[in-house]
Amino acid sequence: MSFKNFQLSLYQLRPWLTLVVIAWLLGSLGLGWLVNSLLIIVGLLLLTPILAFFGFRWWLQRNLVTDRCPVCRYEFTGLNQTQLQCPNCGELLSVQQGHFQRITPDGTIEVTAVEVPAQSLED
């Protein structure tokens, strides 16, 4: 290893060596609490985004609902405890307990149509 390469590697380590020397000096002067608080802040800055990412994934798994529209049977996704509109038929729906339900005014009676073959009426 030549002297020039040694100088280059020492130049690259210079900021880290300076940081270690400053931390050592602060610790020896009785300001270890300052070094500890800086380490805690750096640790929190590194851990907070990771914890936020996994927390958001956990929340999303609990609140994301995939179901079919009760009117047109189109399958899509919505968030639990919200109101939304079916992208296929435009029906207003609410998401409750993991299923889509129609939003109807009070007094509305749900009717299911039954197809009756014409031959059975003639007999």
Phi, psi and omega in degrees: 000125183278167180296325180293319177295323178296319178296320180295316180291325177293324178295324179288330180273351186305313180296324181289319178296321178297317179296319179295318180296318179296317179296320179294318179296316179296321178294322181285337179276001181090015178254036179299331178298327179292317178296315180297319180293323177295320178295322178294318179296317178296319178298318179293322178296330178278323185275330185301312179296325179293314179294322178295320179298311181290327176294319178294319177298318179297315179297318182295320178296327180282332189248354179273125184240128173246121183209179179257147175295133180290347181267304186252357178067022178281129182269128177206182188240144176212171178267142181298146179064034177231168173250142180210175181241137179295128180289345182267307185252347178084009180290137176284129184229154171241147180255114180221131177055038174082011180222153176272136178229144178292145173264111182238147177293158178300140179091359179282133180254125178282129181236135176253123181283139178240129179276127180250123179293146182293331181293326183290335176286328182283333184286000000 
